[in-house]
Amino acid sequence: MDTQAIRAQMPTLVHGHVPSNVRSFKFNIFDGQPKVSTLG
């Protein structure tokens, strides 16, 4: 998988797929790779 492409698309994907539950998601950057963790 191309991590660069993922990093570039991740913000758009999150805003597109998580319209109301944005606060339920938290971004954590590990080794330069974005990880999405569900909270609550």
N, C-alpha and C positions, 0 to 999 in steps of 0.2 A: 504493500500500500504506500502511496505517496503522501508522506506526512506533511509536506509543504502544501499540497493541494487541500488536504484535510484542514490544516490550520487556516488556510485562506477561506474555505467554505464554511467552517464551523460556526462563526458568528451569524452568517446568513441562514444556515440551516436551523440554528436554535431560534432565531427571531421568527422564522417562517413556520416552524413546527410547534413552537411553544408560545402562543399568543398571550395566555393569561397566567400560565404557571411558571413564568420566568423566575419568580422568587423561589420556586421549588428547586431550581437548578443552580449549581455553583460550579464555576470554572476553576480547576486546579491545574497549573502548568507543571508537569513533571518531565524533566529532561527535554524540554522544548516541545513536548507533545501535549496537546490539550486533552484533558480528561473531564468528562461530564459526570457529576455525581448527583444522584437524586437525594434530596434532603426532606425529612418529614415523612 
